[in-house]
Amino acid sequence: MDKTDWQKKGEGHRQRLREKFLSCGIDAFTEAEVLELLLTMGTPRKDCKEMARALLARFGSLAKALEASQAELEQVHGIGPANSFALHFVHGVARRYLKERLIGKEYLRSTREVADYLVHAMRDLGRETFVAIFLDASFGILGSETIAEGSIACATVYPRELIRRAFDHHAAALVVAHNHPSGNLAPSPADRELTRRLLAALALVDVQLLDHVIVGGNGQMYSFADHGLMASIRQECQPLLGGR
């Protein structure tokens, strides 16, 4: 088979993948096929099937391949800057989409979508990051921001900075989240103390703290509210809040 025949065969295969997506959607694809089609965006005239398989062999899953750094991706045979850019770009687009689709939705009715956004945005981070989701008086989602980034051990969060951001968004309530890169979801004593401090500080300016969510490196989550910790901490803070 000469080079022209090889190129025609490769283009026919890529076209079949595109048609498969248009007719059946992404759920009909294997993880290798998803990676293969994404890689062709960086090198459209190159056969990317073996590279896709190599990525799965190296990282174990589609999610972990998308979350890998550029340097890690380019350690895989055949992956160059154009391919790694294509994977990073798609991952960034997905993160932005998940964030922006929350705006205007009621938090209490959209917890699954909020969870999807937090997990996608935070599970692959190598150091602790603290995020706030700002809500209006009806718990409609106004937006989200990264408030602090720290070492793998802890993130420094100043209540006054969180209050300032809440005022910037005209928020009446908020939900905070941070990641545990180690994957351990159990809230530490420091996590509980931080929640206590934030709840008390926010209450003094009439902003509710509804929940504190921990995202593990394995994509799982822990909600203070769901486990009764928010109610317990709120009760502990009552003497400080004067009935608020």
C-alpha positions as CSV (number, residue, x, y, z in Angstrom):
1,M,0.0,0.0,0.0
2,D,1.6,3.3,-1.0
3,K,1.3,6.6,1.0
4,T,-1.7,7.8,-1.0
5,D,-3.6,4.6,-0.3
6,W,-2.7,4.8,3.4
7,Q,-3.9,8.4,3.6
8,K,-7.2,7.5,1.9
9,K,-7.8,4.6,4.3
10,G,-7.0,6.9,7.3
11,E,-9.4,9.6,6.1
12,G,-12.1,7.0,5.5
13,H,-11.7,5.8,9.0
14,R,-11.9,9.3,10.5
15,Q,-14.9,10.1,8.4
16,R,-16.7,6.9,9.7
17,L,-15.9,8.1,13.2
18,R,-17.4,11.5,12.5
19,E,-20.5,9.9,11.0
20,K,-20.8,7.6,14.0
21,F,-20.8,10.6,16.3
22,L,-23.4,12.5,14.2
23,S,-25.8,9.5,14.0
24,C,-25.3,7.8,17.4
25,G,-23.7,10.4,19.7
26,I,-20.8,10.2,22.1
27,D,-22.2,7.3,24.1
28,A,-21.6,5.0,21.1
29,F,-17.8,5.6,21.3
30,T,-15.2,3.7,23.2
31,E,-12.7,5.7,25.2
32,A,-10.1,4.9,22.6
33,E,-12.2,6.2,19.8
34,V,-12.9,9.5,21.7
35,L,-9.2,10.0,22.1
36,E,-8.4,9.1,18.6
37,L,-10.9,11.6,17.2
38,L,-9.6,14.3,19.5
39,L,-6.0,13.6,18.6
40,T,-6.8,14.0,14.9
41,M,-7.8,17.6,15.6
42,G,-4.1,18.3,16.3
43,T,-2.7,16.1,13.5
44,P,-5.5,15.6,10.9
45,R,-3.4,13.7,8.4
46,K,-1.9,11.3,10.9
47,D,-3.2,7.9,12.0
48,C,-4.0,8.4,15.7
49,K,-5.3,5.0,16.6
50,E,-2.2,3.7,18.2
51,M,-1.5,7.0,20.0
52,A,-5.0,6.8,21.5
53,R,-4.4,3.2,22.7
54,A,-1.0,4.3,24.1
55,L,-2.7,7.1,26.1
56,L,-5.2,4.7,27.6
57,A,-2.4,2.2,28.5
58,R,-0.4,5.0,30.1
59,F,-3.2,6.8,32.0
60,G,-5.8,4.2,32.4
61,S,-8.9,6.1,31.4
62,L,-10.2,8.9,29.1
63,A,-10.7,11.2,32.1
64,K,-7.1,10.8,33.4
65,A,-5.7,11.3,29.9
66,L,-7.6,14.6,29.5
67,E,-6.4,15.7,33.0
68,A,-2.8,14.9,32.3
69,S,-0.3,17.8,32.0
70,Q,1.2,18.6,28.6
71,A,4.6,17.2,29.7
72,E,3.0,13.9,30.8
73,L,1.1,13.6,27.5
74,E,4.2,14.2,25.5
75,Q,6.0,11.4,27.2
76,V,3.7,9.0,25.3
77,H,5.2,7.9,22.0
78,G,3.8,9.9,19.1
79,I,2.2,12.6,21.1
80,G,3.5,16.1,20.2
81,P,2.6,19.7,21.1
82,A,-0.3,19.8,18.6
83,N,-1.9,16.7,20.0
84,S,-1.5,17.7,23.6
85,F,-2.9,21.1,22.8
86,A,-6.0,19.5,21.2
87,L,-6.7,17.5,24.4
88,H,-6.1,20.4,26.7
89,F,-8.3,22.7,24.7
90,V,-11.3,20.3,24.7
91,H,-10.9,19.8,28.4
92,G,-10.9,23.6,29.0
93,V,-14.0,24.0,26.8
94,A,-15.8,21.4,28.8
95,R,-14.9,23.0,32.1
96,R,-16.1,26.4,30.8
97,Y,-19.3,24.9,29.5
98,L,-20.1,23.2,32.8
99,K,-19.5,26.4,34.7
100,E,-21.5,28.7,32.4
101,R,-24.5,26.4,32.2
102,L,-25.1,26.9,36.0
103,I,-25.7,30.6,35.7
104,G,-29.4,31.4,36.5
105,K,-30.3,28.0,37.7
106,E,-31.7,27.3,41.1
107,Y,-29.0,25.7,43.2
108,L,-31.3,23.4,45.2
109,R,-32.7,22.0,41.9
110,S,-29.3,21.7,40.1
111,T,-27.1,20.0,42.6
112,R,-26.2,17.3,40.1
113,E,-25.0,19.9,37.6
114,V,-23.1,21.7,40.3
115,A,-21.4,18.4,41.3
116,D,-20.5,17.8,37.7
117,Y,-18.8,21.2,37.4
118,L,-17.0,20.9,40.7
119,V,-15.7,17.4,40.0
120,H,-14.6,18.3,36.5
121,A,-12.9,21.5,37.6
122,M,-11.2,20.3,40.8
123,R,-10.5,16.5,40.8
124,D,-7.3,16.8,38.8
125,L,-5.7,19.7,40.6
126,G,-2.3,19.0,42.3
127,R,-2.8,21.5,45.1
128,E,-5.7,22.5,47.2
129,T,-8.0,25.1,45.6
130,F,-10.9,26.9,47.2
131,V,-13.9,27.8,45.1
132,A,-17.1,29.7,45.9
133,I,-20.5,29.5,44.1
134,F,-22.5,32.6,44.7
135,L,-26.3,32.6,45.0
136,D,-29.1,35.2,45.1
137,A,-31.9,35.4,47.6
138,S,-33.8,32.7,45.8
139,F,-30.7,30.5,45.6
140,G,-30.3,31.2,41.9
141,I,-26.7,30.7,40.8
142,L,-25.0,34.0,40.1
143,G,-21.5,32.7,39.3
144,S,-18.4,31.0,40.7
145,E,-14.9,32.0,41.5
146,T,-11.6,30.6,42.7
147,I,-11.0,32.3,46.0
148,A,-7.6,30.8,47.1
149,E,-5.0,28.3,45.9
150,G,-2.5,26.8,48.3
151,S,-0.1,23.9,48.7
152,I,-1.1,20.3,48.5
153,A,-1.6,20.4,52.3
154,C,-3.8,23.5,52.8
155,A,-5.3,26.6,51.2
156,T,-5.3,29.9,53.0
157,V,-8.8,31.4,52.9
158,Y,-9.5,34.8,54.4
159,P,-13.2,35.5,55.4
160,R,-12.9,39.1,54.4
161,E,-11.9,38.2,50.9
162,L,-14.9,35.8,50.6
163,I,-17.2,38.5,51.9
164,R,-15.8,41.0,49.4
165,R,-16.4,38.6,46.5
166,A,-19.9,37.9,47.8
167,F,-20.7,41.6,47.8
168,D,-19.2,42.0,44.3
169,H,-21.8,39.4,43.2
170,H,-24.6,40.8,45.3
171,A,-24.9,37.3,46.8
172,A,-27.3,36.4,49.6
173,A,-25.9,32.9,50.0
174,L,-23.1,30.8,48.8
175,V,-21.6,27.3,48.7
176,V,-17.9,26.7,49.1
177,A,-15.8,23.8,47.9
178,H,-12.2,22.7,48.0
179,N,-10.3,19.6,46.8
180,H,-8.3,17.0,48.6
181,P,-5.6,16.0,46.1
182,S,-4.9,12.9,48.2
183,G,-8.3,11.6,47.5
184,N,-9.3,11.3,51.1
185,L,-12.8,12.8,51.4
186,A,-13.0,13.0,55.2
187,P,-13.1,16.6,56.5
188,S,-10.1,17.4,58.6
189,P,-10.4,19.4,61.9
190,A,-9.0,22.3,59.9
191,D,-11.8,22.0,57.3
192,R,-14.4,22.0,60.1
193,E,-12.8,25.1,61.8
194,L,-12.6,26.9,58.5
195,T,-16.3,26.2,57.8
196,R,-17.1,27.5,61.3
197,R,-15.2,30.7,60.8
198,L,-16.7,31.3,57.4
199,L,-20.3,30.6,58.5
200,A,-19.9,33.0,61.4
201,A,-18.3,35.8,59.4
202,L,-20.8,35.6,56.5
203,A,-23.7,35.5,58.9
204,L,-22.6,38.8,60.4
205,V,-23.2,40.4,57.0
206,D,-26.4,38.5,56.3
207,V,-25.0,36.0,53.8
208,Q,-25.8,32.3,54.3
209,L,-23.3,29.6,53.9
210,L,-25.3,26.6,52.6
211,D,-22.7,24.0,52.2
212,H,-19.0,23.1,52.1
213,V,-18.1,20.4,49.6
214,I,-14.9,18.4,49.4
215,V,-13.9,17.0,46.0
216,G,-11.5,14.0,46.0
217,G,-8.9,13.2,43.4
218,N,-11.0,10.1,42.5
219,G,-14.0,12.3,41.5
220,Q,-16.1,11.6,44.6
221,M,-17.5,14.3,46.8
222,Y,-18.3,14.9,50.5
223,S,-21.1,17.4,51.4
224,F,-21.1,18.9,54.9
225,A,-24.8,19.6,54.5
226,D,-25.7,16.1,53.4
227,H,-23.8,14.6,56.4
228,G,-25.4,17.0,59.0
229,L,-22.2,18.9,59.7
230,M,-23.6,22.3,58.5
231,A,-26.5,22.0,60.9
232,S,-24.1,21.0,63.7
233,I,-21.7,23.9,63.0
234,R,-24.6,26.4,62.6
235,Q,-25.8,25.3,66.1
236,E,-22.3,25.7,67.5
237,C,-22.1,29.2,66.2
238,Q,-25.5,30.4,67.5
239,P,-24.0,32.1,70.6
240,L,-21.8,34.1,68.4
241,L,-24.6,35.0,65.9
242,G,-27.1,36.3,68.4
243,G,-30.0,34.4,66.8
244,R,-29.2,35.1,63.1
